[in-house]
Amino acid sequence: MEKELDKHLEETMNTHGVLGTLCADQHGLCLGAKGSVSTDAAGMVTRLSELAGQLDPSSEEDPIVCIESDASTLMIKKHDDVTMAIHKAKVPT
Amino acid sequence: MSKVDGLYGIAITDRDGVPVLKVSNEHAPEMALRPGFLVTFSMAADQGSKMGLGKNQRIVCMYSAYQVVHFNKAPLMVTLVANSTANTGMILSLEDELTDALQDLRQAVDVA
C-alpha cells in the first residue's frame, strides 16, 4: 500500500545533501520516514506546520517552515492533508 | 496536559481500571475517566497481545468527538482522552515522558 510513497521518499533521499525525509498525515501520524528524521517527529512536524499557518490565516497557501541549525536545515511543508519534512545538510560556504 | 492542544484528561490506572492518578479539565467527558470505561482498554490490550504480533503497546481509538490513546505499561495503564482534532502524533510522543513518571507509581501497584 505504501510502495508508491516509499519510492518517492527513496527518490528524495537520493537527492544530494538530503539526510532524511518524513511524511505525516493530518493526525500527526507517520506515513513514512527515511534517514535522519525519526518517526517520532511526525506529530511535532505536523504541529509546527499548523502553528506557522496560523500566523497568516488569510494566506491561501500553507507556509514552508525552515528550521536552521549550524550543520543542517529542516524544511516542512503541508499540502492538503499531508505534511512533508526534509532534513538537508548545509552546503559549506 | 498543556503540552498538547485539545488534550482533556490523563488517567493512570491499574489493570482493573482502578485509578492511581487522574487529571482532567472541564472538557473531559466524565464517562471516559470512569474505571468501567478504562478497564476495557486493559482487556483489549490483553486480547491484542494474543494476535501473534507480540505485546500490545498502544491503542488509539478515534471517535467522532474524542480520541482515546492508551499505553500499556503493565502493571499500570495510561489513558489519554483528547478532542478528535488533537494531534495524535503529539499525544503518542508523550509516552516517553509519562513512562519516566510512572516508575514511582509502579512500585505502589506492585506492593498492592
N, CA and C atoms of all chains as a GROMACS GRO file, in nm:
protein
  615
    1MET      N    1   0.083  -0.121   0.000
    1MET     CA    2   0.000   0.000   0.000
    1MET      C    3   0.087   0.127   0.000
    2GLU      N    4   0.198   0.116   0.068
    2GLU     CA    5   0.284   0.235   0.081
    2GLU      C    6   0.402   0.233  -0.015
    3LYS      N    7   0.396   0.143  -0.112
    3LYS     CA    8   0.510   0.127  -0.205
    3LYS      C    9   0.539   0.256  -0.280
    4GLU      N   10   0.434   0.320  -0.330
    4GLU     CA   11   0.449   0.442  -0.408
    4GLU      C   12   0.512   0.552  -0.323
    5LEU      N   13   0.462   0.568  -0.202
    5LEU     CA   14   0.516   0.670  -0.111
    5LEU      C   15   0.661   0.638  -0.078
    6ASP      N   16   0.687   0.511  -0.052
    6ASP     CA   17   0.823   0.468  -0.019
    6ASP      C   18   0.919   0.500  -0.133
    7LYS      N   19   0.871   0.481  -0.255
    7LYS     CA   20   0.953   0.507  -0.374
    7LYS      C   21   0.985   0.656  -0.382
    8HIS      N   22   0.887   0.740  -0.355
    8HIS     CA   23   0.909   0.885  -0.361
    8HIS      C   24   1.003   0.931  -0.250
    9LEU      N   25   0.989   0.871  -0.132
    9LEU     CA   26   1.079   0.907  -0.022
    9LEU      C   27   1.222   0.865  -0.055
   10GLU      N   28   1.235   0.749  -0.119
   10GLU     CA   29   1.366   0.699  -0.156
   10GLU      C   30   1.429   0.790  -0.262
   11GLU      N   31   1.349   0.836  -0.357
   11GLU     CA   32   1.399   0.929  -0.460
   11GLU      C   33   1.446   1.059  -0.396
   12THR      N   34   1.370   1.104  -0.297
   12THR     CA   35   1.407   1.228  -0.226
   12THR      C   36   1.539   1.208  -0.153
   13MET      N   37   1.556   1.092  -0.093
   13MET     CA   38   1.680   1.063  -0.020
   13MET      C   39   1.799   1.062  -0.113
   14ASN      N   40   1.776   1.027  -0.240
   14ASN     CA   41   1.887   1.020  -0.335
   14ASN      C   42   1.931   1.158  -0.383
   15THR      N   43   1.855   1.260  -0.348
   15THR     CA   44   1.893   1.397  -0.384
   15THR      C   45   2.015   1.438  -0.302
   16HIS      N   46   2.104   1.509  -0.365
   16HIS     CA   47   2.228   1.547  -0.299
   16HIS      C   48   2.201   1.633  -0.175
   17GLY      N   49   2.261   1.595  -0.065
   17GLY     CA   50   2.250   1.675   0.056
   17GLY      C   51   2.136   1.635   0.149
   18VAL      N   52   2.045   1.554   0.102
   18VAL     CA   53   1.930   1.517   0.185
   18VAL      C   54   1.972   1.409   0.285
   19LEU      N   55   1.949   1.440   0.412
   19LEU     CA   56   1.986   1.347   0.520
   19LEU      C   57   1.869   1.261   0.564
   20GLY      N   58   1.749   1.316   0.552
   20GLY     CA   59   1.632   1.240   0.597
   20GLY      C   60   1.504   1.302   0.546
   21THR      N   61   1.400   1.220   0.538
   21THR     CA   62   1.268   1.270   0.497
   21THR      C   63   1.162   1.206   0.584
   22LEU      N   64   1.050   1.276   0.597
   22LEU     CA   65   0.938   1.223   0.673
   22LEU      C   66   0.809   1.272   0.612
   23CYS      N   67   0.710   1.186   0.613
   23CYS     CA   68   0.578   1.220   0.560
   23CYS      C   69   0.476   1.188   0.669
   24ALA      N   70   0.390   1.283   0.703
   24ALA     CA   71   0.292   1.261   0.811
   24ALA      C   72   0.153   1.299   0.763
   25ASP      N   73   0.052   1.238   0.825
   25ASP     CA   74  -0.086   1.271   0.788
   25ASP      C   75  -0.138   1.384   0.878
   26GLN      N   76  -0.267   1.417   0.860
   26GLN     CA   77  -0.322   1.533   0.933
   26GLN      C   78  -0.334   1.507   1.082
   27HIS      N   79  -0.326   1.381   1.123
   27HIS     CA   80  -0.334   1.349   1.267
   27HIS      C   81  -0.197   1.348   1.333
   28GLY      N   82  -0.094   1.378   1.256
   28GLY     CA   83   0.041   1.373   1.313
   28GLY      C   84   0.098   1.233   1.319
   29LEU      N   85   0.041   1.143   1.241
   29LEU     CA   86   0.089   1.005   1.239
   29LEU      C   87   0.182   0.986   1.119
   30CYS      N   88   0.289   0.913   1.141
   30CYS     CA   89   0.391   0.899   1.039
   30CYS      C   90   0.345   0.805   0.927
   31LEU      N   91   0.353   0.853   0.804
   31LEU     CA   92   0.320   0.769   0.688
   31LEU      C   93   0.445   0.701   0.636
   32GLY      N   94   0.559   0.766   0.653
   32GLY     CA   95   0.686   0.709   0.610
   32GLY      C   96   0.798   0.800   0.654
   33ALA      N   97   0.911   0.738   0.684
   33ALA     CA   98   1.027   0.818   0.725
   33ALA      C   99   1.153   0.746   0.681
   34LYS      N  100   1.252   0.823   0.640
   34LYS     CA  101   1.380   0.764   0.600
   34LYS      C  102   1.493   0.850   0.652
   35GLY      N  103   1.604   0.786   0.681
   35GLY     CA  104   1.726   0.859   0.715
   35GLY      C  105   1.724   0.916   0.854
   36SER      N  106   1.768   1.041   0.866
   36SER     CA  107   1.793   1.102   0.996
   36SER      C  108   1.667   1.147   1.068
   37VAL      N  109   1.554   1.154   1.000
   37VAL     CA  110   1.432   1.201   1.064
   37VAL      C  111   1.359   1.083   1.127
   38SER      N  112   1.336   1.094   1.257
   38SER     CA  113   1.273   0.985   1.330
   38SER      C  114   1.121   0.985   1.309
   39THR      N  115   1.060   0.868   1.314
   39THR     CA  116   0.914   0.859   1.302
   39THR      C  117   0.845   0.932   1.417
   40ASP      N  118   0.915   0.943   1.531
   40ASP     CA  119   0.857   1.012   1.647
   40ASP      C  120   0.835   1.161   1.622
   41ALA      N  121   0.902   1.213   1.521
   41ALA     CA  122   0.892   1.358   1.494
   41ALA      C  123   0.766   1.394   1.416
   42ALA      N  124   0.689   1.296   1.373
   42ALA     CA  125   0.573   1.322   1.286
   42ALA      C  126   0.474   1.419   1.351
   43GLY      N  127   0.445   1.398   1.478
   43GLY     CA  128   0.348   1.483   1.547
   43GLY      C  129   0.396   1.627   1.554
   44MET      N  130   0.522   1.643   1.589
   44MET     CA  131   0.578   1.778   1.604
   44MET      C  132   0.588   1.850   1.471
   45VAL      N  133   0.624   1.777   1.367
   45VAL     CA  134   0.636   1.836   1.233
   45VAL      C  135   0.500   1.888   1.188
   46THR      N  136   0.398   1.808   1.208
   46THR     CA  137   0.262   1.847   1.169
   46THR      C  138   0.218   1.969   1.249
   47ARG      N  139   0.244   1.967   1.377
   47ARG     CA  140   0.201   2.075   1.465
   47ARG      C  141   0.272   2.206   1.430
   48LEU      N  142   0.401   2.197   1.399
   48LEU     CA  143   0.478   2.317   1.362
   48LEU      C  144   0.419   2.381   1.237
   49SER      N  145   0.385   2.298   1.141
   49SER     CA  146   0.326   2.348   1.017
   49SER      C  147   0.192   2.415   1.044
   50GLU      N  148   0.112   2.353   1.131
   50GLU     CA  149  -0.020   2.412   1.166
   50GLU      C  150  -0.002   2.548   1.231
   51LEU      N  151   0.090   2.555   1.326
   51LEU     CA  152   0.112   2.680   1.400
   51LEU      C  153   0.163   2.790   1.307
   52ALA      N  154   0.252   2.752   1.216
   52ALA     CA  155   0.304   2.852   1.121
   52ALA      C  156   0.191   2.906   1.034
   53GLY      N  157   0.099   2.818   0.997
   53GLY     CA  158  -0.014   2.860   0.915
   53GLY      C  159  -0.105   2.958   0.986
   54GLN      N  160  -0.108   2.949   1.120
   54GLN     CA  161  -0.193   3.040   1.198
   54GLN      C  162  -0.137   3.181   1.204
   55LEU      N  163  -0.010   3.196   1.167
   55LEU     CA  164   0.049   3.331   1.169
   55LEU      C  165  -0.014   3.420   1.064
   56ASP      N  166  -0.060   3.358   0.954
   56ASP     CA  167  -0.124   3.435   0.849
   56ASP      C  168  -0.246   3.357   0.799
   57PRO      N  169  -0.357   3.364   0.872
   57PRO     CA  170  -0.474   3.284   0.836
   57PRO      C  171  -0.533   3.320   0.700
   58SER      N  172  -0.507   3.445   0.654
   58SER     CA  173  -0.568   3.487   0.528
   58SER      C  174  -0.495   3.429   0.408
   59SER      N  175  -0.375   3.378   0.430
   59SER     CA  176  -0.298   3.325   0.318
   59SER      C  177  -0.363   3.198   0.263
   60GLU      N  178  -0.365   3.187   0.130
   60GLU     CA  179  -0.430   3.070   0.068
   60GLU      C  180  -0.340   2.948   0.071
   61GLU      N  181  -0.209   2.974   0.073
   61GLU     CA  182  -0.117   2.863   0.066
   61GLU      C  183  -0.054   2.836   0.203
   62ASP      N  184  -0.026   2.709   0.232
   62ASP     CA  185   0.040   2.675   0.358
   62ASP      C  186   0.186   2.718   0.352
   63PRO      N  187   0.239   2.771   0.462
   63PRO     CA  188   0.377   2.821   0.458
   63PRO      C  189   0.479   2.708   0.457
   64ILE      N  190   0.600   2.742   0.415
   64ILE     CA  191   0.712   2.649   0.426
   64ILE      C  192   0.787   2.689   0.553
   65VAL      N  193   0.807   2.594   0.641
   65VAL     CA  194   0.879   2.621   0.766
   65VAL      C  195   1.022   2.572   0.751
   66CYS      N  196   1.118   2.658   0.783
   66CYS     CA  197   1.260   2.619   0.775
   66CYS      C  198   1.321   2.634   0.914
   67ILE      N  199   1.373   2.527   0.965
   67ILE     CA  200   1.442   2.532   1.095
   67ILE      C  201   1.589   2.509   1.066
   68GLU      N  202   1.668   2.614   1.088
   68GLU     CA  203   1.810   2.605   1.054
   68GLU      C  204   1.896   2.585   1.176
   69SER      N  205   1.992   2.496   1.163
   69SER     CA  206   2.092   2.482   1.268
   69SER      C  207   2.228   2.506   1.202
   70ASP      N  208   2.334   2.486   1.279
   70ASP     CA  209   2.468   2.512   1.224
   70ASP      C  210   2.498   2.422   1.105
   71ALA      N  211   2.457   2.296   1.117
   71ALA     CA  212   2.500   2.199   1.017
   71ALA      C  213   2.393   2.159   0.917
   72SER      N  214   2.268   2.189   0.948
   72SER     CA  215   2.162   2.139   0.859
   72SER      C  216   2.037   2.224   0.868
   73THR      N  217   1.943   2.194   0.778
   73THR     CA  218   1.816   2.265   0.774
   73THR      C  219   1.704   2.163   0.767
   74LEU      N  220   1.597   2.189   0.841
   74LEU     CA  221   1.479   2.106   0.833
   74LEU      C  222   1.369   2.188   0.768
   75MET      N  223   1.319   2.141   0.655
   75MET     CA  224   1.215   2.214   0.582
   75MET      C  225   1.085   2.137   0.592
   76ILE      N  226   0.979   2.207   0.628
   76ILE     CA  227   0.849   2.143   0.648
   76ILE      C  228   0.746   2.212   0.561
   77LYS      N  229   0.669   2.132   0.490
   77LYS     CA  230   0.563   2.190   0.404
   77LYS      C  231   0.441   2.101   0.410
   78LYS      N  232   0.326   2.167   0.424
   78LYS     CA  233   0.199   2.094   0.428
   78LYS      C  234   0.128   2.114   0.295
   79HIS      N  235   0.072   2.008   0.243
   79HIS     CA  236  -0.007   2.016   0.121
   79HIS      C  237  -0.130   1.928   0.138
   80ASP      N  238  -0.247   1.990   0.135
   80ASP     CA  239  -0.372   1.920   0.166
   80ASP      C  240  -0.359   1.856   0.304
   81ASP      N  241  -0.374   1.727   0.316
   81ASP     CA  242  -0.370   1.663   0.448
   81ASP      C  243  -0.234   1.602   0.481
   82VAL      N  244  -0.136   1.623   0.395
   82VAL     CA  245  -0.006   1.558   0.415
   82VAL      C  246   0.101   1.662   0.445
   83THR      N  247   0.182   1.634   0.545
   83THR     CA  248   0.293   1.724   0.580
   83THR      C  249   0.424   1.650   0.552
   84MET      N  250   0.512   1.718   0.482
   84MET     CA  251   0.640   1.658   0.444
   84MET      C  252   0.753   1.734   0.511
   85ALA      N  253   0.852   1.661   0.559
   85ALA     CA  254   0.970   1.725   0.618
   85ALA      C  255   1.094   1.670   0.551
   86ILE      N  256   1.185   1.759   0.517
   86ILE     CA  257   1.312   1.718   0.455
   86ILE      C  258   1.426   1.776   0.536
   87HIS      N  259   1.513   1.688   0.580
   87HIS     CA  260   1.631   1.728   0.657
   87HIS      C  261   1.750   1.731   0.562
   88LYS      N  262   1.809   1.849   0.548
   88LYS     CA  263   1.914   1.864   0.447
   88LYS      C  264   2.039   1.922   0.509
   89ALA      N  265   2.152   1.871   0.468
   89ALA     CA  266   2.279   1.922   0.519
   89ALA      C  267   2.306   2.058   0.456
   90LYS      N  268   2.370   2.144   0.534
   90LYS     CA  269   2.402   2.277   0.480
   90LYS      C  270   2.527   2.264   0.396
   91VAL      N  271   2.526   2.331   0.283
   91VAL     CA  272   2.644   2.329   0.197
   91VAL      C  273   2.745   2.426   0.254
   92PRO      N  274   2.866   2.382   0.286
   92PRO     CA  275   2.965   2.474   0.344
   92PRO      C  276   3.003   2.583   0.246
   93THR      N  277   3.010   2.706   0.297
   93THR     CA  278   3.042   2.819   0.208
   93THR      C  279   3.191   2.851   0.210
   94MET      N  280  -0.047   1.830   3.060
   94MET     CA  281  -0.163   1.832   2.972
   94MET      C  282  -0.157   1.949   2.875
   95SER      N  283  -0.094   2.057   2.919
   95SER     CA  284  -0.089   2.175   2.834
   95SER      C  285   0.006   2.157   2.716
   96LYS      N  286   0.082   2.049   2.714
   96LYS     CA  287   0.178   2.029   2.605
   96LYS      C  288   0.110   1.997   2.474
   97VAL      N  289  -0.010   1.945   2.479
   97VAL     CA  290  -0.082   1.909   2.357
   97VAL      C  291  -0.217   1.980   2.359
   98ASP      N  292  -0.242   2.059   2.254
   98ASP     CA  293  -0.372   2.126   2.242
   98ASP      C  294  -0.483   2.023   2.226
   99GLY      N  295  -0.588   2.043   2.302
   99GLY     CA  296  -0.702   1.952   2.287
   99GLY      C  297  -0.694   1.829   2.375
  100LEU      N  298  -0.590   1.818   2.456
  100LEU     CA  299  -0.580   1.704   2.550
  100LEU      C  300  -0.666   1.737   2.671
  101TYR      N  301  -0.763   1.651   2.701
  101TYR     CA  302  -0.861   1.682   2.805
  101TYR      C  303  -0.834   1.610   2.936
  102GLY      N  304  -0.772   1.494   2.930
  102GLY     CA  305  -0.753   1.422   3.055
  102GLY      C  306  -0.654   1.308   3.042
  103ILE      N  307  -0.588   1.278   3.152
  103ILE     CA  308  -0.495   1.166   3.159
  103ILE      C  309  -0.529   1.084   3.282
  104ALA      N  310  -0.540   0.953   3.264
  104ALA     CA  311  -0.570   0.866   3.379
  104ALA      C  312  -0.468   0.754   3.383
  105ILE      N  313  -0.410   0.735   3.499
  105ILE     CA  314  -0.318   0.622   3.520
  105ILE      C  315  -0.389   0.525   3.613
  106THR      N  316  -0.407   0.404   3.567
  106THR     CA  317  -0.485   0.308   3.645
  106THR      C  318  -0.409   0.176   3.654
  107ASP      N  319  -0.459   0.088   3.739
  107ASP     CA  320  -0.403  -0.047   3.740
  107ASP      C  321  -0.481  -0.132   3.638
  108ARG      N  322  -0.453  -0.259   3.635
  108ARG     CA  323  -0.512  -0.344   3.532
  108ARG      C  324  -0.663  -0.359   3.545
  109ASP      N  325  -0.714  -0.330   3.663
  109ASP     CA  326  -0.858  -0.341   3.686
  109ASP      C  327  -0.931  -0.209   3.663
  110GLY      N  328  -0.860  -0.109   3.618
  110GLY     CA  329  -0.923   0.019   3.592
  110GLY      C  330  -0.933   0.108   3.714
  111VAL      N  331  -0.879   0.064   3.826
  111VAL     CA  332  -0.884   0.146   3.948
  111VAL      C  333  -0.786   0.262   3.932
  112PRO      N  334  -0.834   0.385   3.942
  112PRO     CA  335  -0.744   0.499   3.917
  112PRO      C  336  -0.636   0.514   4.024
  113VAL      N  337  -0.512   0.536   3.978
  113VAL     CA  338  -0.400   0.566   4.067
  113VAL      C  339  -0.377   0.717   4.067
  114LEU      N  340  -0.386   0.775   3.947
  114LEU     CA  341  -0.368   0.919   3.933
  114LEU      C  342  -0.454   0.965   3.816
  115LYS      N  343  -0.521   1.078   3.836
  115LYS     CA  344  -0.611   1.124   3.729
  115LYS      C  345  -0.607   1.276   3.722
  116VAL      N  346  -0.596   1.330   3.602
  116VAL     CA  347  -0.605   1.475   3.583
  116VAL      C  348  -0.698   1.499   3.465
  117SER      N  349  -0.776   1.604   3.473
  117SER     CA  350  -0.864   1.637   3.362
  117SER      C  351  -0.909   1.781   3.372
  118ASN      N  352  -0.957   1.835   3.262
  118ASN     CA  353  -1.015   1.968   3.265
  118ASN      C  354  -1.166   1.957   3.240
  119GLU      N  355  -1.229   2.073   3.227
  119GLU     CA  356  -1.376   2.073   3.221
  119GLU      C  357  -1.430   2.012   3.091
  120HIS      N  358  -1.342   1.998   2.990
  120HIS     CA  359  -1.387   1.944   2.862
  120HIS      C  360  -1.387   1.792   2.858
  121ALA      N  361  -1.322   1.730   2.954
  121ALA     CA  362  -1.311   1.584   2.952
  121ALA      C  363  -1.447   1.520   2.978
  122PRO      N  364  -1.485   1.422   2.894
  122PRO     CA  365  -1.612   1.353   2.920
  122PRO      C  366  -1.599   1.270   3.045
  123GLU      N  367  -1.690   1.286   3.135
  123GLU     CA  368  -1.681   1.222   3.266
  123GLU      C  369  -1.680   1.070   3.255
  124MET      N  370  -1.758   1.019   3.160
  124MET     CA  371  -1.768   0.873   3.143
  124MET      C  372  -1.633   0.811   3.104
  125ALA      N  373  -1.553   0.886   3.029
  125ALA     CA  374  -1.428   0.832   2.976
  125ALA      C  375  -1.320   0.814   3.082
  126LEU      N  376  -1.343   0.868   3.200
  126LEU     CA  377  -1.243   0.856   3.306
  126LEU      C  378  -1.292   0.766   3.419
  127ARG      N  379  -1.398   0.694   3.392
  127ARG     CA  380  -1.450   0.601   3.494
  127ARG      C  381  -1.381   0.466   3.483
  128PRO      N  382  -1.365   0.395   3.594
  128PRO     CA  383  -1.299   0.264   3.590
  128PRO      C  384  -1.364   0.166   3.491
  129GLY      N  385  -1.497   0.173   3.481
  129GLY     CA  386  -1.568   0.081   3.392
  129GLY      C  387  -1.529   0.100   3.247
  130PHE      N  388  -1.498   0.222   3.209
  130PHE     CA  389  -1.456   0.251   3.072
  130PHE      C  390  -1.308   0.217   3.055
  131LEU      N  391  -1.227   0.256   3.152
  131LEU     CA  392  -1.083   0.241   3.140
  131LEU      C  393  -1.039   0.095   3.138
  132VAL      N  394  -1.112   0.010   3.210
  132VAL     CA  395  -1.073  -0.131   3.217
  132VAL      C  396  -1.090  -0.202   3.083
  133THR      N  397  -1.177  -0.148   2.996
  133THR     CA  398  -1.198  -0.213   2.866
  133THR      C  399  -1.069  -0.209   2.783
  134PHE      N  400  -0.990  -0.103   2.799
  134PHE     CA  401  -0.865  -0.095   2.724
  134PHE      C  402  -0.763  -0.194   2.776
  135SER      N  403  -0.766  -0.216   2.905
  135SER     CA  404  -0.678  -0.316   2.963
  135SER      C  405  -0.710  -0.452   2.904
  136MET      N  406  -0.839  -0.481   2.891
  136MET     CA  407  -0.881  -0.610   2.834
  136MET      C  408  -0.846  -0.616   2.686
  137ALA      N  409  -0.865  -0.506   2.617
  137ALA     CA  410  -0.833  -0.502   2.474
  137ALA      C  411  -0.683  -0.522   2.452
  138ALA      N  412  -0.602  -0.466   2.540
  138ALA     CA  413  -0.456  -0.481   2.528
  138ALA      C  414  -0.417  -0.628   2.549
  139ASP      N  415  -0.483  -0.692   2.645
  139ASP     CA  416  -0.455  -0.835   2.669
  139ASP      C  417  -0.493  -0.917   2.546
  140GLN      N  418  -0.608  -0.888   2.489
  140GLN     CA  419  -0.652  -0.962   2.370
  140GLN      C  420  -0.560  -0.931   2.252
  141GLY      N  421  -0.521  -0.804   2.240
  141GLY     CA  422  -0.433  -0.765   2.130
  141GLY      C  423  -0.298  -0.834   2.136
  142SER      N  424  -0.254  -0.867   2.257
  142SER     CA  425  -0.125  -0.934   2.273
  142SER      C  426  -0.130  -1.080   2.234
  143LYS      N  427  -0.252  -1.130   2.205
  143LYS     CA  428  -0.266  -1.272   2.170
  143LYS      C  429  -0.275  -1.292   2.018
  144MET      N  430  -0.246  -1.190   1.942
  144MET     CA  431  -0.263  -1.200   1.796
  144MET      C  432  -0.136  -1.248   1.728
  145GLY      N  433  -0.035  -1.283   1.806
  145GLY     CA  434   0.087  -1.334   1.746
  145GLY      C  435   0.179  -1.225   1.695
  146LEU      N  436   0.152  -1.099   1.737
  146LEU     CA  437   0.234  -0.986   1.692
  146LEU      C  438   0.319  -0.930   1.805
  147GLY      N  439   0.322  -1.000   1.916
  147GLY     CA  440   0.398  -0.951   2.030
  147GLY      C  441   0.306  -0.880   2.128
  148LYS      N  442   0.366  -0.816   2.228
  148LYS     CA  443   0.288  -0.748   2.332
  148LYS      C  444   0.227  -0.620   2.276
  149ASN      N  445   0.098  -0.602   2.302
  149ASN     CA  446   0.031  -0.480   2.257
  149ASN      C  447   0.082  -0.362   2.338
  150GLN      N  448   0.133  -0.259   2.272
  150GLN     CA  449   0.194  -0.146   2.342
  150GLN      C  450   0.101  -0.027   2.352
  151ARG      N  451   0.030   0.004   2.244
  151ARG     CA  452  -0.056   0.122   2.243
  151ARG      C  453  -0.185   0.092   2.169
  152ILE      N  454  -0.290   0.162   2.208
  152ILE     CA  455  -0.417   0.153   2.136
  152ILE      C  456  -0.462   0.296   2.112
  153VAL      N  457  -0.505   0.325   1.990
  153VAL     CA  458  -0.560   0.457   1.959
  153VAL      C  459  -0.703   0.436   1.911
  154CYS      N  460  -0.797   0.500   1.977
  154CYS     CA  461  -0.938   0.488   1.937
  154CYS      C  462  -0.988   0.625   1.895
  155MET      N  463  -1.038   0.635   1.774
  155MET     CA  464  -1.089   0.763   1.725
  155MET      C  465  -1.242   0.759   1.726
  156TYR      N  466  -1.300   0.857   1.792
  156TYR     CA  467  -1.445   0.873   1.793
  156TYR      C  468  -1.479   1.003   1.721
  157SER      N  469  -1.607   1.029   1.702
  157SER     CA  470  -1.644   1.149   1.626
  157SER      C  471  -1.603   1.276   1.700
  158ALA      N  472  -1.616   1.276   1.833
  158ALA     CA  473  -1.584   1.398   1.908
  158ALA      C  474  -1.456   1.387   1.989
  159TYR      N  475  -1.412   1.266   2.015
  159TYR     CA  476  -1.295   1.247   2.102
  159TYR      C  477  -1.200   1.144   2.042
  160GLN      N  478  -1.083   1.138   2.100
  160GLN     CA  479  -0.992   1.028   2.071
  160GLN      C  480  -0.934   0.981   2.204
  161VAL      N  481  -0.910   0.852   2.213
  161VAL     CA  482  -0.856   0.793   2.336
  161VAL      C  483  -0.729   0.718   2.299
  162VAL      N  484  -0.620   0.754   2.364
  162VAL     CA  485  -0.492   0.688   2.341
  162VAL      C  486  -0.454   0.614   2.468
  163HIS      N  487  -0.415   0.491   2.453
  163HIS     CA  488  -0.390   0.406   2.568
  163HIS      C  489  -0.251   0.346   2.558
  164PHE      N  490  -0.174   0.359   2.665
  164PHE     CA  491  -0.040   0.299   2.670
  164PHE      C  492  -0.043   0.183   2.769
  165ASN      N  493   0.006   0.069   2.726
  165ASN     CA  494   0.012  -0.047   2.813
  165ASN      C  495   0.146  -0.046   2.885
  166LYS      N  496   0.145  -0.008   3.009
  166LYS     CA  497   0.268  -0.003   3.090
  166LYS      C  498   0.249  -0.095   3.210
  167ALA      N  499   0.221  -0.220   3.179
  167ALA     CA  500   0.189  -0.316   3.286
  167ALA      C  501   0.288  -0.307   3.401
  168PRO      N  502   0.241  -0.307   3.527
  168PRO     CA  503   0.104  -0.329   3.573
  168PRO      C  504   0.014  -0.205   3.567
  169LEU      N  505   0.067  -0.095   3.512
  169LEU     CA  506  -0.013   0.027   3.504
  169LEU      C  507  -0.066   0.044   3.362
  170MET      N  508  -0.174   0.118   3.350
  170MET     CA  509  -0.230   0.153   3.220
  170MET      C  510  -0.243   0.305   3.216
  171VAL      N  511  -0.202   0.365   3.109
  171VAL     CA  512  -0.213   0.510   3.095
  171VAL      C  513  -0.312   0.539   2.983
  172THR      N  514  -0.413   0.618   3.013
  172THR     CA  515  -0.515   0.652   2.915
  172THR      C  516  -0.521   0.803   2.899
  173LEU      N  517  -0.515   0.850   2.776
  173LEU     CA  518  -0.525   0.993   2.748
  173LEU      C  519  -0.649   1.018   2.664
  174VAL      N  520  -0.728   1.114   2.705
  174VAL     CA  521  -0.851   1.148   2.634
  174VAL      C  522  -0.835   1.288   2.576
  175ALA      N  523  -0.863   1.301   2.447
  175ALA     CA  524  -0.844   1.431   2.381
  175ALA      C  525  -0.954   1.455   2.280
  176ASN      N  526  -0.957   1.576   2.232
  176ASN     CA  527  -1.050   1.611   2.124
  176ASN      C  528  -1.011   1.533   1.999
  177SER      N  529  -1.111   1.503   1.915
  177SER     CA  530  -1.082   1.424   1.794
  177SER      C  531  -0.988   1.498   1.698
  178THR      N  532  -0.983   1.632   1.709
  178THR     CA  533  -0.896   1.709   1.620
  178THR      C  534  -0.756   1.729   1.676
  179ALA      N  535  -0.732   1.682   1.796
  179ALA     CA  536  -0.598   1.697   1.857
  179ALA      C  537  -0.496   1.615   1.778
  180ASN      N  538  -0.370   1.657   1.789
  180ASN     CA  539  -0.263   1.592   1.715
  180ASN      C  540  -0.227   1.459   1.781
  181THR      N  541  -0.266   1.350   1.716
  181THR     CA  542  -0.245   1.216   1.773
  181THR      C  543  -0.096   1.187   1.787
  182GLY      N  544  -0.018   1.230   1.692
  182GLY     CA  545   0.127   1.207   1.696
  182GLY      C  546   0.190   1.272   1.818
  183MET      N  547   0.144   1.393   1.852
  183MET     CA  548   0.197   1.462   1.970
  183MET      C  549   0.156   1.389   2.097
  184ILE      N  550   0.035   1.336   2.099
  184ILE     CA  551  -0.011   1.261   2.216
  184ILE      C  552   0.075   1.136   2.233
  185LEU      N  553   0.102   1.068   2.122
  185LEU     CA  554   0.185   0.947   2.128
  185LEU      C  555   0.326   0.980   2.173
  186SER      N  556   0.374   1.098   2.139
  186SER     CA  557   0.510   1.135   2.177
  186SER      C  558   0.522   1.163   2.327
  187LEU      N  559   0.409   1.173   2.397
  187LEU     CA  560   0.413   1.192   2.543
  187LEU      C  561   0.450   1.063   2.616
  188GLU      N  562   0.452   0.952   2.543
  188GLU     CA  563   0.472   0.823   2.610
  188GLU      C  564   0.603   0.819   2.688
  189ASP      N  565   0.711   0.865   2.628
  189ASP     CA  566   0.841   0.855   2.696
  189ASP      C  567   0.842   0.936   2.825
  190GLU      N  568   0.785   1.056   2.818
  190GLU     CA  569   0.780   1.139   2.939
  190GLU      C  570   0.698   1.074   3.047
  191LEU      N  571   0.584   1.019   3.009
  191LEU     CA  572   0.496   0.957   3.108
  191LEU      C  573   0.558   0.831   3.166
  192THR      N  574   0.634   0.758   3.084
  192THR     CA  575   0.698   0.634   3.132
  192THR      C  576   0.794   0.667   3.245
  193ASP      N  577   0.869   0.777   3.231
  193ASP     CA  578   0.963   0.815   3.338
  193ASP      C  579   0.889   0.844   3.467
  194ALA      N  580   0.773   0.909   3.451
  194ALA     CA  581   0.698   0.948   3.571
  194ALA      C  582   0.630   0.828   3.637
  195LEU      N  583   0.621   0.717   3.565
  195LEU     CA  584   0.547   0.601   3.618
  195LEU      C  585   0.628   0.515   3.714
  196GLN      N  586   0.759   0.536   3.718
  196GLN     CA  587   0.844   0.445   3.795
  196GLN      C  588   0.799   0.435   3.941
  197ASP      N  589   0.777   0.552   4.003
  197ASP     CA  590   0.738   0.550   4.145
  197ASP      C  591   0.598   0.492   4.163
  198LEU      N  592   0.508   0.525   4.071
  198LEU     CA  593   0.371   0.475   4.082
  198LEU      C  594   0.367   0.324   4.064
  199ARG      N  595   0.455   0.272   3.980
  199ARG     CA  596   0.458   0.128   3.955
  199ARG      C  597   0.485   0.052   4.084
  200GLN      N  598   0.572   0.106   4.165
  200GLN     CA  599   0.607   0.038   4.290
  200GLN      C  600   0.484   0.029   4.381
  201ALA      N  601   0.402   0.132   4.380
  201ALA     CA  602   0.282   0.132   4.466
  201ALA      C  603   0.186   0.022   4.424
  202VAL      N  604   0.174   0.000   4.293
  202VAL     CA  605   0.081  -0.103   4.246
  202VAL      C  606   0.141  -0.240   4.268
  203ASP      N  607   0.271  -0.255   4.251
  203ASP     CA  608   0.335  -0.385   4.271
  203ASP      C  609   0.318  -0.432   4.415
  204VAL      N  610   0.337  -0.340   4.508
  204VAL     CA  611   0.327  -0.374   4.650
  204VAL      C  612   0.185  -0.416   4.682
  205ALA      N  613   0.088  -0.340   4.621
  205ALA     CA  614  -0.053  -0.372   4.647
  205ALA      C  615  -0.087  -0.507   4.585
   0.00000   0.00000   0.00000
